[in-house]
Amino acid sequence: MNILSAEDTLDEIIKKNSSITRFGDGEFSLIFGKRLKFQKVNKILINKLKKVLKSKKKGLLIGINIPYNNSYLDKYTNRAKHFYINFVEGQKLKLFNLLDMNKKYYSSFITRFYMDIKDKSKIPDYIKKLKQIWEKKDILIIEGEKSRLGIGNDLFNNSKSIKRILCPAVNAFNVYYKIIIQAKKIDKSTLILLALGPTSTVLAYDLYKLGYQVIDAGHIDIEYEWFLRRAKKKIYIENKYVNEGHGTKYEIGKVKDKKYYDEIIAKILD
């Protein structure tokens, strides 16, 4: 099994305007029947996740986070290494029954560029390259209502314009088809960024089939916030939903930036 690095995956996206859908431990756990903090078990979602994982559509990269050898994990902290090794060891048979050993996969870690990286000296260069994906592009962010990607930081300042569709912070798959109907109203030249947990994984596939370039962005904004703060551990970010560390223990307030509200073109919350 061949899994490209995060850097090589990023190059593929930038050079070819590819789309990417990502499978992390959460998506695999859901497939195996485990409820997540932000997504209950749903048979339709699970079947769609399995279908996406088997996809061979040209231009849609399938990102996974399965560490298949020690060298793949050399760049990550000991804590991250142990987590992923233990996850794979605990689910090994199930994982390798799902995956195609002859297929080229890409890295789901492209938006996990800070907290778990051992040597953080090259992260500024990586972020500079990452931002090339949306350089001077119109972007549509489809996100949980409390995710607020790019608010309070300059992550998307080099984009041409930003629109947003707000969706439920948990169990977003409940409104899946409503999201697709709304997203289809957007011009095909628009780059779509998704931050809706496992719903993003299947949504990226369906929107790609409709002719959009789609990036399953996941925790990209939170990782960037942690980078800006030089955080040593996963910390709460003011007024943003953080489903890791202690983030869910804090009340999430209102955004004061008027521009954010101007960017919202739809709310699909039930």
TORKOL-4160 file (C-alpha; in steps of 0.2 Angstrom, whole numbers, padded with zeros to 4 digits, m for minus):
270
<pt num="1" X="0000" Y="0000" Z="0000"/>
<pt num="2" X="0007" Y="0017" Z="m0005"/>
<pt num="3" X="0002" Y="0032" Z="0005"/>
<pt num="4" X="0009" Y="0049" Z="m0001"/>
<pt num="5" X="0016" Y="0061" Z="0012"/>
<pt num="6" X="0006" Y="0077" Z="0017"/>
<pt num="7" X="0018" Y="0087" Z="0007"/>
<pt num="8" X="0017" Y="0077" Z="m0009"/>
<pt num="9" X="m0002" Y="0077" Z="m0007"/>
<pt num="10" X="m0002" Y="0096" Z="m0006"/>
<pt num="11" X="0008" Y="0097" Z="m0022"/>
<pt num="12" X="m0004" Y="0085" Z="m0031"/>
<pt num="13" X="m0019" Y="0097" Z="m0025"/>
<pt num="14" X="m0010" Y="0113" Z="m0030"/>
<pt num="15" X="m0003" Y="0107" Z="m0047"/>
<pt num="16" X="m0018" Y="0098" Z="m0053"/>
<pt num="17" X="m0032" Y="0107" Z="m0044"/>
<pt num="18" X="m0037" Y="0090" Z="m0037"/>
<pt num="19" X="m0050" Y="0088" Z="m0024"/>
<pt num="20" X="m0048" Y="0078" Z="m0008"/>
<pt num="21" X="m0059" Y="0068" Z="0004"/>
<pt num="22" X="m0051" Y="0062" Z="0020"/>
<pt num="23" X="m0053" Y="0047" Z="0032"/>
<pt num="24" X="m0046" Y="0049" Z="0049"/>
<pt num="25" X="m0048" Y="0038" Z="0065"/>
<pt num="26" X="m0065" Y="0045" Z="0067"/>
<pt num="27" X="m0072" Y="0040" Z="0050"/>
<pt num="28" X="m0065" Y="0023" Z="0052"/>
<pt num="29" X="m0072" Y="0021" Z="0070"/>
<pt num="30" X="m0089" Y="0026" Z="0063"/>
<pt num="31" X="m0088" Y="0013" Z="0049"/>
<pt num="32" X="m0084" Y="0000" Z="0063"/>
<pt num="33" X="m0100" Y="0006" Z="0072"/>
<pt num="34" X="m0093" Y="0018" Z="0086"/>
<pt num="35" X="m0102" Y="0034" Z="0089"/>
<pt num="36" X="m0092" Y="0050" Z="0089"/>
<pt num="37" X="m0094" Y="0065" Z="0099"/>
<pt num="38" X="m0101" Y="0075" Z="0085"/>
<pt num="39" X="m0109" Y="0061" Z="0074"/>
<pt num="40" X="m0120" Y="0047" Z="0079"/>
<pt num="41" X="m0120" Y="0030" Z="0070"/>
<pt num="42" X="m0130" Y="0031" Z="0054"/>
<pt num="43" X="m0131" Y="0016" Z="0042"/>
<pt num="44" X="m0133" Y="0027" Z="0027"/>
<pt num="45" X="m0118" Y="0037" Z="0031"/>
<pt num="46" X="m0108" Y="0022" Z="0035"/>
<pt num="47" X="m0112" Y="0014" Z="0018"/>
<pt num="48" X="m0108" Y="0030" Z="0009"/>
<pt num="49" X="m0091" Y="0031" Z="0018"/>
<pt num="50" X="m0087" Y="0014" Z="0012"/>
<pt num="51" X="m0092" Y="0018" Z="m0006"/>
<pt num="52" X="m0081" Y="0034" Z="m0005"/>
<pt num="53" X="m0066" Y="0024" Z="0001"/>
<pt num="54" X="m0067" Y="0012" Z="m0014"/>
<pt num="55" X="m0068" Y="0027" Z="m0026"/>
<pt num="56" X="m0056" Y="0027" Z="m0041"/>
<pt num="57" X="m0062" Y="0044" Z="m0048"/>
<pt num="58" X="m0048" Y="0053" Z="m0057"/>
<pt num="59" X="m0045" Y="0070" Z="m0048"/>
<pt num="60" X="m0052" Y="0065" Z="m0031"/>
<pt num="61" X="m0039" Y="0060" Z="m0019"/>
<pt num="62" X="m0043" Y="0048" Z="m0005"/>
<pt num="63" X="m0033" Y="0053" Z="0011"/>
<pt num="64" X="m0031" Y="0041" Z="0025"/>
<pt num="65" X="m0021" Y="0041" Z="0041"/>
<pt num="66" X="m0015" Y="0023" Z="0042"/>
<pt num="67" X="0003" Y="0023" Z="0048"/>
<pt num="68" X="0009" Y="0007" Z="0039"/>
<pt num="69" X="0028" Y="0008" Z="0044"/>
<pt num="70" X="0038" Y="0018" Z="0057"/>
<pt num="71" X="0046" Y="0029" Z="0044"/>
<pt num="72" X="0029" Y="0036" Z="0040"/>
<pt num="73" X="0028" Y="0042" Z="0058"/>
<pt num="74" X="0045" Y="0048" Z="0061"/>
<pt num="75" X="0040" Y="0067" Z="0059"/>
<pt num="76" X="0026" Y="0065" Z="0072"/>
<pt num="77" X="0027" Y="0067" Z="0091"/>
<pt num="78" X="0028" Y="0052" Z="0102"/>
<pt num="79" X="0010" Y="0055" Z="0108"/>
<pt num="80" X="0004" Y="0055" Z="0091"/>
<pt num="81" X="0014" Y="0040" Z="0086"/>
<pt num="82" X="0007" Y="0030" Z="0100"/>
<pt num="83" X="m0011" Y="0035" Z="0097"/>
<pt num="84" X="m0010" Y="0030" Z="0078"/>
<pt num="85" X="0000" Y="0014" Z="0081"/>
<pt num="86" X="m0012" Y="0009" Z="0095"/>
<pt num="87" X="m0027" Y="0013" Z="0084"/>
<pt num="88" X="m0021" Y="0003" Z="0069"/>
<pt num="89" X="m0016" Y="m0012" Z="0080"/>
<pt num="90" X="m0033" Y="m0012" Z="0088"/>
<pt num="91" X="m0042" Y="m0012" Z="0072"/>
<pt num="92" X="m0029" Y="m0020" Z="0060"/>
<pt num="93" X="m0040" Y="m0034" Z="0052"/>
<pt num="94" X="m0055" Y="m0023" Z="0050"/>
<pt num="95" X="m0044" Y="m0009" Z="0042"/>
<pt num="96" X="m0035" Y="m0020" Z="0030"/>
<pt num="97" X="m0051" Y="m0028" Z="0024"/>
<pt num="98" X="m0057" Y="m0011" Z="0020"/>
<pt num="99" X="m0042" Y="m0005" Z="0011"/>
<pt num="100" X="m0034" Y="m0009" Z="m0006"/>
<pt num="101" X="m0016" Y="m0014" Z="m0004"/>
<pt num="102" X="m0013" Y="m0010" Z="m0023"/>
<pt num="103" X="m0020" Y="0007" Z="m0022"/>
<pt num="104" X="m0011" Y="0024" Z="m0020"/>
<pt num="105" X="m0018" Y="0034" Z="m0006"/>
<pt num="106" X="m0015" Y="0051" Z="0000"/>
<pt num="107" X="m0012" Y="0059" Z="0017"/>
<pt num="108" X="m0027" Y="0064" Z="0027"/>
<pt num="109" X="m0014" Y="0074" Z="0038"/>
<pt num="110" X="m0013" Y="0089" Z="0026"/>
<pt num="111" X="m0024" Y="0100" Z="0037"/>
<pt num="112" X="m0016" Y="0092" Z="0053"/>
<pt num="113" X="0000" Y="0102" Z="0051"/>
<pt num="114" X="0005" Y="0108" Z="0068"/>
<pt num="115" X="0000" Y="0100" Z="0085"/>
<pt num="116" X="0007" Y="0082" Z="0081"/>
<pt num="117" X="0022" Y="0088" Z="0071"/>
<pt num="118" X="0039" Y="0085" Z="0080"/>
<pt num="119" X="0050" Y="0098" Z="0071"/>
<pt num="120" X="0039" Y="0113" Z="0069"/>
<pt num="121" X="0053" Y="0124" Z="0061"/>
<pt num="122" X="0046" Y="0121" Z="0043"/>
<pt num="123" X="0028" Y="0124" Z="0047"/>
<pt num="124" X="0027" Y="0142" Z="0041"/>
<pt num="125" X="0033" Y="0136" Z="0024"/>
<pt num="126" X="0020" Y="0122" Z="0024"/>
<pt num="127" X="0006" Y="0135" Z="0028"/>
<pt num="128" X="0012" Y="0146" Z="0014"/>
<pt num="129" X="0010" Y="0132" Z="0002"/>
<pt num="130" X="m0006" Y="0127" Z="0009"/>
<pt num="131" X="m0013" Y="0144" Z="0006"/>
<pt num="132" X="m0009" Y="0142" Z="m0012"/>
<pt num="133" X="m0025" Y="0131" Z="m0014"/>
<pt num="134" X="m0037" Y="0146" Z="m0012"/>
<pt num="135" X="m0025" Y="0159" Z="m0019"/>
<pt num="136" X="m0036" Y="0173" Z="m0027"/>
<pt num="137" X="m0051" Y="0160" Z="m0028"/>
<pt num="138" X="m0069" Y="0162" Z="m0023"/>
<pt num="139" X="m0072" Y="0150" Z="m0009"/>
<pt num="140" X="m0087" Y="0143" Z="m0001"/>
<pt num="141" X="m0085" Y="0136" Z="0017"/>
<pt num="142" X="m0098" Y="0123" Z="0022"/>
<pt num="143" X="m0095" Y="0122" Z="0041"/>
<pt num="144" X="m0103" Y="0118" Z="0058"/>
<pt num="145" X="m0112" Y="0133" Z="0064"/>
<pt num="146" X="m0098" Y="0136" Z="0078"/>
<pt num="147" X="m0083" Y="0131" Z="0068"/>
<pt num="148" X="m0080" Y="0149" Z="0060"/>
<pt num="149" X="m0065" Y="0145" Z="0049"/>
<pt num="150" X="m0054" Y="0160" Z="0046"/>
<pt num="151" X="m0063" Y="0171" Z="0059"/>
<pt num="152" X="m0050" Y="0181" Z="0069"/>
<pt num="153" X="m0035" Y="0176" Z="0059"/>
<pt num="154" X="m0028" Y="0178" Z="0041"/>
<pt num="155" X="m0029" Y="0160" Z="0035"/>
<pt num="156" X="m0040" Y="0165" Z="0020"/>
<pt num="157" X="m0035" Y="0183" Z="0017"/>
<pt num="158" X="m0027" Y="0178" Z="0001"/>
<pt num="159" X="m0044" Y="0172" Z="m0006"/>
<pt num="160" X="m0054" Y="0182" Z="m0018"/>
<pt num="161" X="m0070" Y="0181" Z="m0009"/>
<pt num="162" X="m0079" Y="0170" Z="0005"/>
<pt num="163" X="m0096" Y="0163" Z="0006"/>
<pt num="164" X="m0102" Y="0152" Z="0020"/>
<pt num="165" X="m0116" Y="0139" Z="0023"/>
<pt num="166" X="m0118" Y="0135" Z="0041"/>
<pt num="167" X="m0124" Y="0118" Z="0046"/>
<pt num="168" X="m0127" Y="0108" Z="0063"/>
<pt num="169" X="m0111" Y="0107" Z="0074"/>
<pt num="170" X="m0116" Y="0089" Z="0078"/>
<pt num="171" X="m0125" Y="0076" Z="0067"/>
<pt num="172" X="m0123" Y="0086" Z="0052"/>
<pt num="173" X="m0128" Y="0071" Z="0041"/>
<pt num="174" X="m0146" Y="0074" Z="0047"/>
<pt num="175" X="m0147" Y="0088" Z="0034"/>
<pt num="176" X="m0135" Y="0081" Z="0021"/>
<pt num="177" X="m0147" Y="0082" Z="0006"/>
<pt num="178" X="m0152" Y="0100" Z="0010"/>
<pt num="179" X="m0133" Y="0105" Z="0010"/>
<pt num="180" X="m0131" Y="0097" Z="m0007"/>
<pt num="181" X="m0146" Y="0107" Z="m0014"/>
<pt num="182" X="m0140" Y="0123" Z="m0007"/>
<pt num="183" X="m0122" Y="0120" Z="m0013"/>
<pt num="184" X="m0127" Y="0116" Z="m0030"/>
<pt num="185" X="m0133" Y="0135" Z="m0032"/>
<pt num="186" X="m0115" Y="0140" Z="m0032"/>
<pt num="187" X="m0105" Y="0143" Z="m0048"/>
<pt num="188" X="m0093" Y="0128" Z="m0052"/>
<pt num="189" X="m0078" Y="0140" Z="m0052"/>
<pt num="190" X="m0080" Y="0141" Z="m0033"/>
<pt num="191" X="m0068" Y="0131" Z="m0022"/>
<pt num="192" X="m0078" Y="0122" Z="m0008"/>
<pt num="193" X="m0070" Y="0119" Z="0009"/>
<pt num="194" X="m0079" Y="0107" Z="0021"/>
<pt num="195" X="m0078" Y="0106" Z="0040"/>
<pt num="196" X="m0092" Y="0094" Z="0045"/>
<pt num="197" X="m0083" Y="0079" Z="0052"/>
<pt num="198" X="m0088" Y="0063" Z="0043"/>
<pt num="199" X="m0101" Y="0071" Z="0033"/>
<pt num="200" X="m0087" Y="0081" Z="0024"/>
<pt num="201" X="m0080" Y="0065" Z="0018"/>
<pt num="202" X="m0095" Y="0059" Z="0009"/>
<pt num="203" X="m0100" Y="0077" Z="0004"/>
<pt num="204" X="m0083" Y="0080" Z="m0004"/>
<pt num="205" X="m0086" Y="0065" Z="m0015"/>
<pt num="206" X="m0104" Y="0070" Z="m0020"/>
<pt num="207" X="m0099" Y="0088" Z="m0024"/>
<pt num="208" X="m0084" Y="0083" Z="m0034"/>
<pt num="209" X="m0095" Y="0072" Z="m0045"/>
<pt num="210" X="m0106" Y="0088" Z="m0048"/>
<pt num="211" X="m0091" Y="0096" Z="m0055"/>
<pt num="212" X="m0083" Y="0106" Z="m0040"/>
<pt num="213" X="m0066" Y="0107" Z="m0033"/>
<pt num="214" X="m0068" Y="0102" Z="m0015"/>
<pt num="215" X="m0056" Y="0101" Z="0000"/>
<pt num="216" X="m0061" Y="0091" Z="0015"/>
<pt num="217" X="m0053" Y="0104" Z="0027"/>
<pt num="218" X="m0057" Y="0097" Z="0044"/>
<pt num="219" X="m0047" Y="0105" Z="0058"/>
<pt num="220" X="m0037" Y="0117" Z="0047"/>
<pt num="221" X="m0043" Y="0132" Z="0056"/>
<pt num="222" X="m0040" Y="0125" Z="0074"/>
<pt num="223" X="m0023" Y="0119" Z="0069"/>
<pt num="224" X="m0019" Y="0136" Z="0062"/>
<pt num="225" X="m0025" Y="0145" Z="0078"/>
<pt num="226" X="m0014" Y="0133" Z="0088"/>
<pt num="227" X="0001" Y="0137" Z="0077"/>
<pt num="228" X="m0002" Y="0156" Z="0079"/>
<pt num="229" X="m0002" Y="0153" Z="0098"/>
<pt num="230" X="0013" Y="0142" Z="0098"/>
<pt num="231" X="0002" Y="0130" Z="0109"/>
<pt num="232" X="0010" Y="0115" Z="0117"/>
<pt num="233" X="m0006" Y="0106" Z="0119"/>
<pt num="234" X="m0024" Y="0106" Z="0112"/>
<pt num="235" X="m0032" Y="0121" Z="0119"/>
<pt num="236" X="m0048" Y="0130" Z="0119"/>
<pt num="237" X="m0050" Y="0144" Z="0105"/>
<pt num="238" X="m0061" Y="0158" Z="0110"/>
<pt num="239" X="m0078" Y="0157" Z="0101"/>
<pt num="240" X="m0074" Y="0142" Z="0091"/>
<pt num="241" X="m0080" Y="0124" Z="0093"/>
<pt num="242" X="m0065" Y="0113" Z="0097"/>
<pt num="243" X="m0070" Y="0095" Z="0099"/>
<pt num="244" X="m0053" Y="0089" Z="0105"/>
<pt num="245" X="m0044" Y="0093" Z="0121"/>
<pt num="246" X="m0054" Y="0104" Z="0133"/>
<pt num="247" X="m0063" Y="0114" Z="0119"/>
<pt num="248" X="m0081" Y="0107" Z="0122"/>
<pt num="249" X="m0081" Y="0112" Z="0140"/>
<pt num="250" X="m0081" Y="0131" Z="0136"/>
<pt num="251" X="m0096" Y="0141" Z="0131"/>
<pt num="252" X="m0095" Y="0148" Z="0113"/>
<pt num="253" X="m0100" Y="0166" Z="0111"/>
<pt num="254" X="m0105" Y="0177" Z="0097"/>
<pt num="255" X="m0094" Y="0183" Z="0083"/>
<pt num="256" X="m0092" Y="0202" Z="0083"/>
<pt num="257" X="m0085" Y="0203" Z="0065"/>
<pt num="258" X="m0099" Y="0210" Z="0054"/>
<pt num="259" X="m0090" Y="0203" Z="0039"/>
<pt num="260" X="m0093" Y="0186" Z="0045"/>
<pt num="261" X="m0112" Y="0188" Z="0045"/>
<pt num="262" X="m0111" Y="0196" Z="0028"/>
<pt num="263" X="m0102" Y="0180" Z="0021"/>
<pt num="264" X="m0116" Y="0168" Z="0027"/>
<pt num="265" X="m0128" Y="0164" Z="0012"/>
<pt num="266" X="m0138" Y="0150" Z="0021"/>
<pt num="267" X="m0141" Y="0142" Z="0037"/>
<pt num="268" X="m0146" Y="0123" Z="0037"/>
<pt num="269" X="m0148" Y="0119" Z="0055"/>
<pt num="270" X="m0163" Y="0107" Z="0055"/>
